[in-house]
């Protein structure tokens, strides 16, 4: 699978990494001219005390002013919440957004930033057919300073130009792509991830691993994608089991934040040729399964039932997994990667399937949802492959 001779690399976010780097947030807003900052987060972050770890920094420094906390963000970044939050920001005359949380919070903040910058009140009007392709030059600077502080190491949403947004009316995941929705600054502070439970640590880490793999094997790849994706795979394989077993290990937490940040860029530049996420979006939209968990169970199923998709980069992928590839053909390498993945999941005490069955009516609805996902319009998965994946994703009755 040859790489294109020409490519662009579009990375707007300044990334700062290290324990305590969250303390830089007030100064970054001052540098960008923001005077009235809102913190966007979710109830779990508030309950865990992470909000206080950030809000207190602004209170000590005295500026810029925190004009309010919006903590109503749900499991998915939903259109309803984005519209509500944008209206709340207008009422409070917000001129800067600090997003504190996992992928749903970070994607919600990107949706709010997009809506405010576009001067609209309903994000649905800007995403007909559950798609919002505002790439350059269509996408213009939005004029809303944004600092992102991720509290999970999985989505990399702090730096990507893509936001996955749940259309609750249609039970579908919509894709917003805009050249300027990513945060201006991403502060990767491992201190805010030390309390993440083992299961969530595993699920988000496996999501990052999948981002790296899907970016690596996409036919739109290039040598910069290869570099980030391959090393992100190595980092997740090494440090995810450590973080699951010892959540207070700062080095492991830091390396996973970096791996997540590295992995999302290959994924974002994959051209939406992402069959694992295609199926995972359908699972999440129909069953409201957390995104990381959906991706985690879909990855081994797609490796098994759609190996053709991975063979162009099978050797590179296998070697990143630490597999000796001498004498192996491409399909054997893909299977060896799947076996290594299953071993990783077992080490992290994470089942490679969902503990629920799927009746025939639900199966048909799920296949329909997979076919309706925006990425399926670009790179459709054969129907028999989708059905075979469902057999592996769901427990037998």
Short mmCIF file of the C-alpha atoms (twelve columns), coordinates in Angstrom:
data_MODEL
# 
_entry.id   MODEL 
# 
loop_
_atom_site.group_PDB 
_atom_site.id 
_atom_site.type_symbol 
_atom_site.label_atom_id 
_atom_site.label_alt_id 
_atom_site.label_comp_id 
_atom_site.label_asym_id 
_atom_site.label_seq_id 
_atom_site.Cartn_x 
_atom_site.Cartn_y 
_atom_site.Cartn_z 
_atom_site.pdbx_PDB_model_num 
ATOM 1   C CA . UNK A 1   0.000   0.000   0.000  1 
ATOM 2   C CA . UNK A 2   1.921   3.015   -1.215 1 
ATOM 3   C CA . UNK A 3   1.887   6.374   0.504  1 
ATOM 4   C CA . UNK A 4   0.927   9.500   -1.467 1 
ATOM 5   C CA . UNK A 5   3.711   11.664  -2.864 1 
ATOM 6   C CA . UNK A 6   2.056   14.834  -1.530 1 
ATOM 7   C CA . UNK A 7   0.392   15.398  1.832  1 
ATOM 8   C CA . UNK A 8   -0.372  18.182  4.310  1 
ATOM 9   C CA . UNK A 9   0.117   18.050  8.069  1 
ATOM 10  C CA . UNK A 10  -2.299  20.278  9.936  1 
ATOM 11  C CA . UNK A 11  -1.660  20.486  13.685 1 
ATOM 12  C CA . UNK A 12  -2.838  23.722  15.308 1 
ATOM 13  C CA . UNK A 13  -2.643  22.843  18.983 1 
ATOM 14  C CA . UNK A 14  0.303   23.638  21.249 1 
ATOM 15  C CA . UNK A 15  0.771   20.631  23.536 1 
ATOM 16  C CA . UNK A 16  2.343   20.922  26.991 1 
ATOM 17  C CA . UNK A 17  3.070   17.748  28.949 1 
ATOM 18  C CA . UNK A 18  3.945   17.060  32.556 1 
ATOM 19  C CA . UNK A 19  2.759   16.760  36.116 1 
ATOM 20  C CA . UNK A 20  1.313   20.097  37.242 1 
ATOM 21  C CA . UNK A 21  1.135   21.686  33.793 1 
ATOM 22  C CA . UNK A 22  -2.539  22.477  34.419 1 
ATOM 23  C CA . UNK A 23  -1.253  25.504  36.353 1 
ATOM 24  C CA . UNK A 24  -0.383  27.122  33.003 1 
ATOM 25  C CA . UNK A 25  -4.066  27.454  32.037 1 
ATOM 26  C CA . UNK A 26  -4.750  31.000  33.348 1 
ATOM 27  C CA . UNK A 27  -1.649  32.413  31.656 1 
ATOM 28  C CA . UNK A 28  -2.547  30.804  28.349 1 
ATOM 29  C CA . UNK A 29  -5.950  32.505  28.393 1 
ATOM 30  C CA . UNK A 30  -4.340  35.839  29.262 1 
ATOM 31  C CA . UNK A 31  -1.972  35.444  26.310 1 
ATOM 32  C CA . UNK A 32  -4.963  34.845  24.022 1 
ATOM 33  C CA . UNK A 33  -6.857  37.874  25.358 1 
ATOM 34  C CA . UNK A 34  -9.678  35.998  27.129 1 
ATOM 35  C CA . UNK A 35  -11.193 37.762  30.151 1 
ATOM 36  C CA . UNK A 36  -14.374 35.743  30.845 1 
ATOM 37  C CA . UNK A 37  -13.627 32.024  30.891 1 
ATOM 38  C CA . UNK A 38  -16.119 29.175  31.313 1 
ATOM 39  C CA . UNK A 39  -15.167 25.671  32.430 1 
ATOM 40  C CA . UNK A 40  -17.011 22.907  30.582 1 
ATOM 41  C CA . UNK A 41  -17.053 19.527  32.329 1 
ATOM 42  C CA . UNK A 42  -19.290 16.683  33.509 1 
ATOM 43  C CA . UNK A 43  -20.764 15.611  36.880 1 
ATOM 44  C CA . UNK A 44  -18.213 12.812  37.313 1 
ATOM 45  C CA . UNK A 45  -15.305 15.238  37.078 1 
ATOM 46  C CA . UNK A 46  -16.930 17.467  39.694 1 
ATOM 47  C CA . UNK A 47  -17.594 14.526  42.023 1 
ATOM 48  C CA . UNK A 48  -14.015 13.254  41.653 1 
ATOM 49  C CA . UNK A 49  -12.643 16.631  42.796 1 
ATOM 50  C CA . UNK A 50  -10.817 17.302  39.532 1 
ATOM 51  C CA . UNK A 51  -12.728 20.521  38.916 1 
ATOM 52  C CA . UNK A 52  -11.396 21.938  42.192 1 
ATOM 53  C CA . UNK A 53  -7.829  21.062  41.119 1 
ATOM 54  C CA . UNK A 54  -8.229  23.401  38.151 1 
ATOM 55  C CA . UNK A 55  -10.680 26.044  39.349 1 
ATOM 56  C CA . UNK A 56  -8.544  26.750  42.393 1 
ATOM 57  C CA . UNK A 57  -5.628  27.821  40.188 1 
ATOM 58  C CA . UNK A 58  -7.719  30.623  38.696 1 
ATOM 59  C CA . UNK A 59  -8.955  31.674  42.139 1 
ATOM 60  C CA . UNK A 60  -5.380  31.960  43.428 1 
ATOM 61  C CA . UNK A 61  -4.114  33.870  40.396 1 
ATOM 62  C CA . UNK A 62  -7.156  36.149  40.235 1 
ATOM 63  C CA . UNK A 63  -7.369  36.384  36.466 1 
ATOM 64  C CA . UNK A 64  -8.845  35.761  34.051 1 
ATOM 65  C CA . UNK A 65  -12.238 35.472  35.682 1 
ATOM 66  C CA . UNK A 66  -14.129 32.183  35.745 1 
ATOM 67  C CA . UNK A 67  -17.678 33.306  34.965 1 
ATOM 68  C CA . UNK A 68  -19.313 29.919  35.390 1 
ATOM 69  C CA . UNK A 69  -19.116 26.134  35.368 1 
ATOM 70  C CA . UNK A 70  -21.172 24.143  32.870 1 
ATOM 71  C CA . UNK A 71  -21.249 20.587  34.233 1 
ATOM 72  C CA . UNK A 72  -24.199 19.026  32.385 1 
ATOM 73  C CA . UNK A 73  -22.189 17.169  29.730 1 
ATOM 74  C CA . UNK A 74  -23.284 13.552  29.281 1 
ATOM 75  C CA . UNK A 75  -21.666 10.265  28.207 1 
ATOM 76  C CA . UNK A 76  -21.654 11.370  24.565 1 
ATOM 77  C CA . UNK A 77  -21.231 14.842  23.130 1 
ATOM 78  C CA . UNK A 78  -24.874 15.347  22.164 1 
ATOM 79  C CA . UNK A 79  -26.419 17.953  19.897 1 
ATOM 80  C CA . UNK A 80  -28.963 18.890  22.572 1 
ATOM 81  C CA . UNK A 81  -26.292 19.603  25.197 1 
ATOM 82  C CA . UNK A 82  -24.097 21.484  22.720 1 
ATOM 83  C CA . UNK A 83  -26.987 23.780  21.824 1 
ATOM 84  C CA . UNK A 84  -27.836 24.314  25.495 1 
ATOM 85  C CA . UNK A 85  -24.215 24.991  26.477 1 
ATOM 86  C CA . UNK A 86  -23.691 27.454  23.632 1 
ATOM 87  C CA . UNK A 87  -26.763 29.415  24.756 1 
ATOM 88  C CA . UNK A 88  -25.453 29.338  28.349 1 
ATOM 89  C CA . UNK A 89  -22.121 30.724  27.111 1 
ATOM 90  C CA . UNK A 90  -23.873 33.578  25.302 1 
ATOM 91  C CA . UNK A 91  -25.873 34.466  28.415 1 
ATOM 92  C CA . UNK A 92  -22.651 34.605  30.459 1 
ATOM 93  C CA . UNK A 93  -20.733 36.557  27.775 1 
ATOM 94  C CA . UNK A 94  -18.050 33.850  27.659 1 
ATOM 95  C CA . UNK A 95  -14.981 34.708  25.589 1 
ATOM 96  C CA . UNK A 96  -12.823 31.680  26.447 1 
ATOM 97  C CA . UNK A 97  -13.514 27.958  27.015 1 
ATOM 98  C CA . UNK A 98  -11.626 25.581  29.279 1 
ATOM 99  C CA . UNK A 99  -12.654 21.978  28.621 1 
ATOM 100 C CA . UNK A 100 -11.908 19.556  31.448 1 
ATOM 101 C CA . UNK A 101 -12.759 15.899  30.973 1 
ATOM 102 C CA . UNK A 102 -12.669 12.924  28.654 1 
ATOM 103 C CA . UNK A 103 -13.563 12.694  24.995 1 
ATOM 104 C CA . UNK A 104 -17.241 13.575  25.445 1 
ATOM 105 C CA . UNK A 105 -16.404 16.807  27.269 1 
ATOM 106 C CA . UNK A 106 -13.663 17.738  24.806 1 
ATOM 107 C CA . UNK A 107 -15.889 17.055  21.777 1 
ATOM 108 C CA . UNK A 108 -18.764 18.968  23.386 1 
ATOM 109 C CA . UNK A 109 -16.455 21.947  23.857 1 
ATOM 110 C CA . UNK A 110 -15.427 21.732  20.208 1 
ATOM 111 C CA . UNK A 111 -19.081 21.686  19.183 1 
ATOM 112 C CA . UNK A 112 -19.802 24.716  21.381 1 
ATOM 113 C CA . UNK A 113 -16.772 26.557  20.015 1 
ATOM 114 C CA . UNK A 114 -17.963 25.775  16.489 1 
ATOM 115 C CA . UNK A 115 -21.513 26.942  17.173 1 
ATOM 116 C CA . UNK A 116 -20.416 30.185  18.841 1 
ATOM 117 C CA . UNK A 117 -17.858 30.948  16.145 1 
ATOM 118 C CA . UNK A 118 -20.395 30.314  13.387 1 
ATOM 119 C CA . UNK A 119 -22.994 32.511  15.076 1 
ATOM 120 C CA . UNK A 120 -25.658 29.792  15.021 1 
ATOM 121 C CA . UNK A 121 -27.969 28.444  17.722 1 
ATOM 122 C CA . UNK A 122 -28.670 24.856  16.531 1 
ATOM 123 C CA . UNK A 123 -25.801 22.604  15.497 1 
ATOM 124 C CA . UNK A 124 -28.193 20.391  13.536 1 
ATOM 125 C CA . UNK A 125 -28.599 23.113  10.908 1 
ATOM 126 C CA . UNK A 126 -24.839 23.040  10.280 1 
ATOM 127 C CA . UNK A 127 -24.610 19.235  10.057 1 
ATOM 128 C CA . UNK A 128 -27.238 18.020  7.570  1 
ATOM 129 C CA . UNK A 129 -27.056 14.271  7.082  1 
ATOM 130 C CA . UNK A 130 -24.972 14.039  10.285 1 
ATOM 131 C CA . UNK A 131 -21.926 15.478  8.534  1 
ATOM 132 C CA . UNK A 132 -20.149 18.791  8.972  1 
ATOM 133 C CA . UNK A 133 -17.167 18.916  6.576  1 
ATOM 134 C CA . UNK A 134 -15.714 22.362  7.322  1 
ATOM 135 C CA . UNK A 135 -12.164 21.724  6.156  1 
ATOM 136 C CA . UNK A 136 -9.890  24.520  4.980  1 
ATOM 137 C CA . UNK A 137 -10.553 26.870  3.242  1 
ATOM 138 C CA . UNK A 138 -14.250 26.479  4.136  1 
ATOM 139 C CA . UNK A 139 -13.452 26.314  7.852  1 
ATOM 140 C CA . UNK A 140 -12.315 29.695  9.159  1 
ATOM 141 C CA . UNK A 141 -10.826 30.690  12.545 1 
ATOM 142 C CA . UNK A 142 -13.602 30.694  15.134 1 
ATOM 143 C CA . UNK A 143 -12.246 33.363  17.479 1 
ATOM 144 C CA . UNK A 144 -12.949 31.469  20.723 1 
ATOM 145 C CA . UNK A 145 -9.802  30.798  22.807 1 
ATOM 146 C CA . UNK A 146 -9.867  27.211  24.056 1 
ATOM 147 C CA . UNK A 147 -7.627  25.338  26.497 1 
ATOM 148 C CA . UNK A 148 -8.233  21.597  26.859 1 
ATOM 149 C CA . UNK A 149 -7.204  19.467  29.830 1 
ATOM 150 C CA . UNK A 150 -7.957  15.771  29.179 1 
ATOM 151 C CA . UNK A 151 -8.721  13.537  32.152 1 
ATOM 152 C CA . UNK A 152 -8.539  10.266  30.206 1 
ATOM 153 C CA . UNK A 153 -5.853  8.896   27.892 1 
ATOM 154 C CA . UNK A 154 -7.786  7.607   24.932 1 
ATOM 155 C CA . UNK A 155 -9.573  9.904   22.518 1 
ATOM 156 C CA . UNK A 156 -6.900  12.533  21.870 1 
ATOM 157 C CA . UNK A 157 -9.849  14.853  21.249 1 
ATOM 158 C CA . UNK A 158 -7.903  17.778  22.654 1 
ATOM 159 C CA . UNK A 159 -5.938  18.131  19.403 1 
ATOM 160 C CA . UNK A 160 -8.050  16.575  16.643 1 
ATOM 161 C CA . UNK A 161 -10.015 18.531  14.082 1 
ATOM 162 C CA . UNK A 162 -12.836 15.988  14.311 1 
ATOM 163 C CA . UNK A 163 -15.649 15.847  16.867 1 
ATOM 164 C CA . UNK A 164 -18.025 12.894  17.173 1 
ATOM 165 C CA . UNK A 165 -21.443 14.253  18.133 1 
ATOM 166 C CA . UNK A 166 -24.485 12.199  19.087 1 
ATOM 167 C CA . UNK A 167 -27.701 12.951  17.237 1 
ATOM 168 C CA . UNK A 168 -30.162 11.786  19.873 1 
ATOM 169 C CA . UNK A 169 -33.165 12.172  17.557 1 
ATOM 170 C CA . UNK A 170 -31.752 9.648   15.058 1 
ATOM 171 C CA . UNK A 171 -29.612 7.617   17.503 1 
ATOM 172 C CA . UNK A 172 -26.637 8.164   15.211 1 
ATOM 173 C CA . UNK A 173 -23.121 9.499   15.680 1 
ATOM 174 C CA . UNK A 174 -22.463 12.576  13.540 1 
ATOM 175 C CA . UNK A 175 -19.015 13.692  12.396 1 
ATOM 176 C CA . UNK A 176 -17.936 17.328  12.554 1 
ATOM 177 C CA . UNK A 177 -14.642 18.175  10.869 1 
ATOM 178 C CA . UNK A 178 -13.415 21.746  11.130 1 
ATOM 179 C CA . UNK A 179 -9.933  23.122  10.652 1 
ATOM 180 C CA . UNK A 180 -10.121 25.267  13.809 1 
ATOM 181 C CA . UNK A 181 -12.202 23.394  16.403 1 
ATOM 182 C CA . UNK A 182 -9.193  21.810  18.136 1 
ATOM 183 C CA . UNK A 183 -7.969  23.473  21.326 1 
ATOM 184 C CA . UNK A 184 -5.368  26.215  21.066 1 
ATOM 185 C CA . UNK A 185 -3.509  24.618  23.989 1 
ATOM 186 C CA . UNK A 186 -3.671  21.066  25.310 1 
ATOM 187 C CA . UNK A 187 -2.306  20.571  28.826 1 
ATOM 188 C CA . UNK A 188 -1.511  16.879  29.360 1 
ATOM 189 C CA . UNK A 189 -1.281  16.666  33.137 1 
ATOM 190 C CA . UNK A 190 -1.116  13.076  34.442 1 
ATOM 191 C CA . UNK A 191 -2.165  14.201  37.931 1 
ATOM 192 C CA . UNK A 192 -5.750  14.452  36.660 1 
ATOM 193 C CA . UNK A 193 -5.773  10.830  35.447 1 
ATOM 194 C CA . UNK A 194 -4.400  9.120   38.574 1 
ATOM 195 C CA . UNK A 195 -7.857  8.275   39.918 1 
ATOM 196 C CA . UNK A 196 -9.228  6.827   36.691 1 
ATOM 197 C CA . UNK A 197 -10.702 3.357   37.444 1 
ATOM 198 C CA . UNK A 198 -8.975  0.306   35.894 1 
ATOM 199 C CA . UNK A 199 -11.792 -0.521  33.468 1 
ATOM 200 C CA . UNK A 200 -11.997 3.022   32.131 1 
ATOM 201 C CA . UNK A 201 -8.203  3.159   31.930 1 
ATOM 202 C CA . UNK A 202 -8.247  -0.011  29.821 1 
ATOM 203 C CA . UNK A 203 -11.113 1.086   27.574 1 
ATOM 204 C CA . UNK A 204 -9.663  4.499   26.807 1 
ATOM 205 C CA . UNK A 205 -6.193  3.056   26.250 1 
ATOM 206 C CA . UNK A 206 -7.592  0.512   23.787 1 
ATOM 207 C CA . UNK A 207 -9.366  3.350   21.987 1 
ATOM 208 C CA . UNK A 208 -6.007  5.103   21.581 1 
ATOM 209 C CA . UNK A 209 -4.475  1.865   20.305 1 
ATOM 210 C CA . UNK A 210 -7.245  1.570   17.723 1 
ATOM 211 C CA . UNK A 211 -6.704  5.169   16.587 1 
ATOM 212 C CA . UNK A 212 -3.067  4.361   15.914 1 
ATOM 213 C CA . UNK A 213 -3.870  1.150   14.054 1 
ATOM 214 C CA . UNK A 214 -6.636  2.608   11.898 1 
ATOM 215 C CA . UNK A 215 -4.508  5.614   10.999 1 
ATOM 216 C CA . UNK A 216 -1.533  3.401   10.185 1 
ATOM 217 C CA . UNK A 217 -3.392  1.048   7.818  1 
ATOM 218 C CA . UNK A 218 -5.465  3.688   6.030  1 
ATOM 219 C CA . UNK A 219 -4.616  4.008   2.324  1 
ATOM 220 C CA . UNK A 220 -4.411  7.768   2.832  1 
ATOM 221 C CA . UNK A 221 -1.364  7.298   5.104  1 
ATOM 222 C CA . UNK A 222 2.020   8.962   4.880  1 
ATOM 223 C CA . UNK A 223 5.376   8.736   6.620  1 
ATOM 224 C CA . UNK A 224 4.445   11.187  9.395  1 
ATOM 225 C CA . UNK A 225 1.348   9.140   10.173 1 
ATOM 226 C CA . UNK A 226 3.527   6.013   10.278 1 
ATOM 227 C CA . UNK A 227 5.955   7.571   12.757 1 
ATOM 228 C CA . UNK A 228 3.293   8.694   15.227 1 
ATOM 229 C CA . UNK A 229 1.106   5.614   14.870 1 
ATOM 230 C CA . UNK A 230 3.849   3.031   15.267 1 
ATOM 231 C CA . UNK A 231 5.306   4.613   18.387 1 
ATOM 232 C CA . UNK A 232 1.850   5.192   19.892 1 
ATOM 233 C CA . UNK A 233 1.201   1.450   19.511 1 
ATOM 234 C CA . UNK A 234 4.427   0.650   21.337 1 
ATOM 235 C CA . UNK A 235 3.640   3.077   24.165 1 
ATOM 236 C CA . UNK A 236 0.134   1.695   24.733 1 
ATOM 237 C CA . UNK A 237 1.351   -1.905  24.722 1 
ATOM 238 C CA . UNK A 238 4.025   -1.119  27.296 1 
ATOM 239 C CA . UNK A 239 2.254   1.263   29.640 1 
ATOM 240 C CA . UNK A 240 -1.450  0.343   29.552 1 
ATOM 241 C CA . UNK A 241 -1.086  -2.815  31.693 1 
ATOM 242 C CA . UNK A 242 1.029   -0.851  34.171 1 
ATOM 243 C CA . UNK A 243 -1.570  1.928   34.497 1 
ATOM 244 C CA . UNK A 244 -4.416  -0.582  34.866 1 
ATOM 245 C CA . UNK A 245 -2.621  -2.369  37.698 1 
ATOM 246 C CA . UNK A 246 -1.141  0.738   39.330 1 
ATOM 247 C CA . UNK A 247 -3.283  3.776   38.621 1 
ATOM 248 C CA . UNK A 248 -0.957  6.057   40.598 1 
ATOM 249 C CA . UNK A 249 2.035   5.368   38.336 1 
ATOM 250 C CA . UNK A 250 2.754   8.867   37.007 1 
ATOM 251 C CA . UNK A 251 5.143   7.704   34.294 1 
ATOM 252 C CA . UNK A 252 2.601   5.250   32.854 1 
ATOM 253 C CA . UNK A 253 -0.177  7.836   33.021 1 
ATOM 254 C CA . UNK A 254 2.021   10.415  31.275 1 
ATOM 255 C CA . UNK A 255 3.083   8.039   28.518 1 
ATOM 256 C CA . UNK A 256 -0.536  7.044   27.870 1 
ATOM 257 C CA . UNK A 257 -1.598  10.686  27.584 1 
ATOM 258 C CA . UNK A 258 1.193   11.205  25.064 1 
ATOM 259 C CA . UNK A 259 0.282   8.010   23.175 1 
ATOM 260 C CA . UNK A 260 -3.356  9.106   22.987 1 
ATOM 261 C CA . UNK A 261 -2.299  12.530  21.721 1 
ATOM 262 C CA . UNK A 262 0.019   10.989  19.122 1 
ATOM 263 C CA . UNK A 263 -2.496  8.378   17.940 1 
ATOM 264 C CA . UNK A 264 -5.365  10.727  17.167 1 
ATOM 265 C CA . UNK A 265 -3.515  12.595  14.429 1 
ATOM 266 C CA . UNK A 266 -3.030  9.505   12.214 1 
ATOM 267 C CA . UNK A 267 -6.685  8.665   12.852 1 
ATOM 268 C CA . UNK A 268 -7.881  12.190  12.045 1 
ATOM 269 C CA . UNK A 269 -5.991  12.054  8.747  1 
ATOM 270 C CA . UNK A 270 -7.274  8.594   7.830  1 
ATOM 271 C CA . UNK A 271 -9.912  9.975   5.470  1 
ATOM 272 C CA . UNK A 272 -12.613 8.317   7.638  1 
ATOM 273 C CA . UNK A 273 -11.487 4.925   6.331  1 
ATOM 274 C CA . UNK A 274 -12.072 3.459   9.786  1 
ATOM 275 C CA . UNK A 275 -14.115 0.227   9.841  1 
ATOM 276 C CA . UNK A 276 -13.569 -0.401  13.561 1 
ATOM 277 C CA . UNK A 277 -14.908 3.001   14.522 1 
ATOM 278 C CA . UNK A 278 -17.676 2.650   11.934 1 
ATOM 279 C CA . UNK A 279 -19.069 -0.363  13.809 1 
ATOM 280 C CA . UNK A 280 -18.283 1.148   17.224 1 
ATOM 281 C CA . UNK A 281 -20.246 4.294   16.390 1 
ATOM 282 C CA . UNK A 282 -23.264 2.128   15.582 1 
ATOM 283 C CA . UNK A 283 -22.923 0.246   18.892 1 
ATOM 284 C CA . UNK A 284 -22.602 3.462   20.838 1 
ATOM 285 C CA . UNK A 285 -25.479 5.167   19.068 1 
ATOM 286 C CA . UNK A 286 -27.906 2.257   19.360 1 
ATOM 287 C CA . UNK A 287 -26.960 0.837   22.763 1 
ATOM 288 C CA . UNK A 288 -25.404 3.903   24.446 1 
ATOM 289 C CA . UNK A 289 -22.223 1.978   25.228 1 
ATOM 290 C CA . UNK A 290 -19.260 4.185   26.262 1 
ATOM 291 C CA . UNK A 291 -17.146 4.890   23.200 1 
ATOM 292 C CA . UNK A 292 -13.925 3.343   24.481 1 
ATOM 293 C CA . UNK A 293 -15.668 0.100   25.405 1 
ATOM 294 C CA . UNK A 294 -17.367 -0.094  22.014 1 
ATOM 295 C CA . UNK A 295 -14.091 0.414   20.156 1 
ATOM 296 C CA . UNK A 296 -12.293 -2.093  22.377 1 
ATOM 297 C CA . UNK A 297 -14.653 -4.977  21.566 1 
ATOM 298 C CA . UNK A 298 -14.882 -4.063  17.884 1 
ATOM 299 C CA . UNK A 299 -11.123 -4.049  17.231 1 
ATOM 300 C CA . UNK A 300 -10.431 -7.801  17.623 1 
ATOM 301 C CA . UNK A 301 -13.655 -8.621  15.753 1 
ATOM 302 C CA . UNK A 302 -12.668 -6.510  12.740 1 
ATOM 303 C CA . UNK A 303 -9.097  -7.850  12.759 1 
ATOM 304 C CA . UNK A 304 -10.552 -11.372 12.608 1 
ATOM 305 C CA . UNK A 305 -13.318 -10.851 10.067 1 
ATOM 306 C CA . UNK A 306 -11.873 -8.123  7.844  1 
ATOM 307 C CA . UNK A 307 -8.119  -8.894  7.730  1 
ATOM 308 C CA . UNK A 308 -7.870  -7.666  4.145  1 
ATOM 309 C CA . UNK A 309 -8.166  -4.083  5.413  1 
ATOM 310 C CA . UNK A 310 -4.932  -4.420  7.419  1 
ATOM 311 C CA . UNK A 311 -2.612  -6.372  5.120  1 
ATOM 312 C CA . UNK A 312 -1.019  -3.354  3.426  1 
ATOM 313 C CA . UNK A 313 0.711   -2.441  6.680  1 
ATOM 314 C CA . UNK A 314 0.637   -5.872  8.305  1 
ATOM 315 C CA . UNK A 315 4.393   -6.182  8.749  1 
ATOM 316 C CA . UNK A 316 4.828   -2.703  10.261 1 
ATOM 317 C CA . UNK A 317 1.874   -3.262  12.571 1 
ATOM 318 C CA . UNK A 318 3.088   -6.693  13.657 1 
ATOM 319 C CA . UNK A 319 6.593   -5.465  14.372 1 
ATOM 320 C CA . UNK A 320 5.199   -2.622  16.501 1 
ATOM 321 C CA . UNK A 321 3.407   -5.341  18.476 1 
ATOM 322 C CA . UNK A 322 6.756   -7.064  19.019 1 
ATOM 323 C CA . UNK A 323 6.018   -9.964  16.675 1 
ATOM 324 C CA . UNK A 324 8.823   -11.707 14.765 1 
ATOM 325 C CA . UNK A 325 7.512   -11.726 11.207 1 
ATOM 326 C CA . UNK A 326 10.100  -13.976 9.516  1 
ATOM 327 C CA . UNK A 327 8.365   -16.468 7.222  1 
ATOM 328 C CA . UNK A 328 4.865   -15.102 7.923  1 
ATOM 329 C CA . UNK A 329 2.452   -13.951 5.229  1 
ATOM 330 C CA . UNK A 330 0.359   -10.807 5.656  1 
ATOM 331 C CA . UNK A 331 -2.767  -12.584 6.877  1 
ATOM 332 C CA . UNK A 332 -0.763  -14.539 9.449  1 
ATOM 333 C CA . UNK A 333 0.685   -11.266 10.717 1 
ATOM 334 C CA . UNK A 334 -2.784  -9.753  11.134 1 
ATOM 335 C CA . UNK A 335 -3.902  -12.825 13.089 1 
ATOM 336 C CA . UNK A 336 -0.766  -12.653 15.246 1 
ATOM 337 C CA . UNK A 337 -1.593  -9.018  16.027 1 
ATOM 338 C CA . UNK A 338 -5.111  -10.061 17.023 1 
ATOM 339 C CA . UNK A 339 -3.739  -12.703 19.366 1 
ATOM 340 C CA . UNK A 340 -1.389  -10.149 20.968 1 
ATOM 341 C CA . UNK A 341 -4.330  -7.774  21.340 1 
ATOM 342 C CA . UNK A 342 -6.406  -10.461 23.048 1 
ATOM 343 C CA . UNK A 343 -3.507  -11.133 25.428 1 
ATOM 344 C CA . UNK A 344 -3.292  -7.413  26.215 1 
ATOM 345 C CA . UNK A 345 -7.024  -7.263  26.905 1 
ATOM 346 C CA . UNK A 346 -6.785  -10.310 29.158 1 
ATOM 347 C CA . UNK A 347 -3.867  -8.738  31.041 1 
ATOM 348 C CA . UNK A 348 -6.026  -5.634  31.533 1 
ATOM 349 C CA . UNK A 349 -8.997  -7.802  32.662 1 
ATOM 350 C CA . UNK A 350 -11.092 -6.540  29.755 1 
ATOM 351 C CA . UNK A 351 -13.391 -8.973  27.919 1 
ATOM 352 C CA . UNK A 352 -13.189 -8.858  24.096 1 
ATOM 353 C CA . UNK A 353 -16.980 -9.053  23.784 1 
ATOM 354 C CA . UNK A 354 -20.104 -7.549  25.315 1 
ATOM 355 C CA . UNK A 355 -22.001 -9.418  28.021 1 
ATOM 356 C CA . UNK A 356 -25.270 -9.255  26.156 1 
ATOM 357 C CA . UNK A 357 -26.892 -11.135 23.295 1 
ATOM 358 C CA . UNK A 358 -28.434 -9.717  20.135 1 
ATOM 359 C CA . UNK A 359 -31.772 -10.960 18.785 1 
ATOM 360 C CA . UNK A 360 -32.469 -11.021 15.051 1 
ATOM 361 C CA . UNK A 361 -34.436 -7.767  14.993 1 
ATOM 362 C CA . UNK A 362 -31.711 -5.962  16.917 1 
ATOM 363 C CA . UNK A 363 -29.058 -7.451  14.644 1 
ATOM 364 C CA . UNK A 364 -30.787 -6.033  11.562 1 
ATOM 365 C CA . UNK A 365 -31.096 -2.642  13.227 1 
ATOM 366 C CA . UNK A 366 -27.415 -2.718  14.157 1 
ATOM 367 C CA . UNK A 367 -26.315 -3.595  10.616 1 
ATOM 368 C CA . UNK A 368 -28.516 -0.773  9.325  1 
ATOM 369 C CA . UNK A 369 -26.848 1.627   11.780 1 
ATOM 370 C CA . UNK A 370 -23.388 0.529   10.631 1 
ATOM 371 C CA . UNK A 371 -24.404 1.182   7.021  1 
ATOM 372 C CA . UNK A 372 -25.831 4.575   7.983  1 
ATOM 373 C CA . UNK A 373 -22.689 5.848   9.691  1 
ATOM 374 C CA . UNK A 374 -21.014 8.628   7.723  1 
ATOM 375 C CA . UNK A 375 -17.735 6.693   7.480  1 
ATOM 376 C CA . UNK A 376 -19.571 3.811   5.800  1 
ATOM 377 C CA . UNK A 377 -20.491 6.122   2.937  1 
ATOM 378 C CA . UNK A 378 -16.786 6.632   2.287  1 
ATOM 379 C CA . UNK A 379 -15.587 3.078   2.968  1 
ATOM 380 C CA . UNK A 380 -18.452 0.584   3.181  1 
ATOM 381 C CA . UNK A 381 -17.893 -2.691  5.015  1 
ATOM 382 C CA . UNK A 382 -19.351 -5.789  3.319  1 
ATOM 383 C CA . UNK A 383 -22.650 -6.821  4.934  1 
ATOM 384 C CA . UNK A 384 -21.484 -10.360 5.632  1 
ATOM 385 C CA . UNK A 385 -18.399 -8.936  7.370  1 
ATOM 386 C CA . UNK A 386 -20.561 -6.722  9.586  1 
ATOM 387 C CA . UNK A 387 -22.715 -9.732  10.490 1 
ATOM 388 C CA . UNK A 388 -19.647 -11.846 11.312 1 
ATOM 389 C CA . UNK A 389 -18.304 -9.071  13.538 1 
ATOM 390 C CA . UNK A 390 -21.619 -8.958  15.409 1 
ATOM 391 C CA . UNK A 391 -21.263 -12.672 16.150 1 
ATOM 392 C CA . UNK A 392 -17.938 -11.987 17.873 1 
ATOM 393 C CA . UNK A 393 -18.901 -8.730  19.592 1 
ATOM 394 C CA . UNK A 394 -21.981 -10.074 21.347 1 
ATOM 395 C CA . UNK A 395 -22.118 -12.996 23.767 1 
ATOM 396 C CA . UNK A 396 -23.976 -16.068 22.605 1 
ATOM 397 C CA . UNK A 397 -27.404 -16.722 24.117 1 
# 
